[in-house]
Amino acid sequence: MFTPFPRMPAGPYPPIDPALFSQSAATAQTLMNDAAAVLKKLAESPSFAASVMSAAQEGKTGGSEAPHPLARHPLENRGVF
C-alpha cells in the first residue's frame, strides 16, 4: 500500500510531561469561552450583529477611524478586545 509520507520509526519516546499539553488545553478553553460569549452576543443582539457586519463591509478594523463594534463587549475588561 502506498503512503504519501514516510513512516517515522517507533520509539524510543521521551518521558511523558503533560504540563505543556495541560497549559495548552487551559488556554484553548479560555479562548473557547470567549468565542462563546461573542457568539451569544451576536445571536441575541441584532443591533450588535448589524454593527459588526457594517464595520466588516466597510473594512473598519476598530482603529481611530470608527469605534470598534465590540467596544462595549464585556470581554473588553479582560483585554480580549
HELIX and SHEET records of a PDB file:
HELIX    1   1 ALA A   19  GLU A   44  1                                  26    
HELIX    2   2 PRO A   46  GLN A   57  1                                  12    
HELIX    3   3 PRO A   74  ARG A   78  5                                   5    
END                                                                             
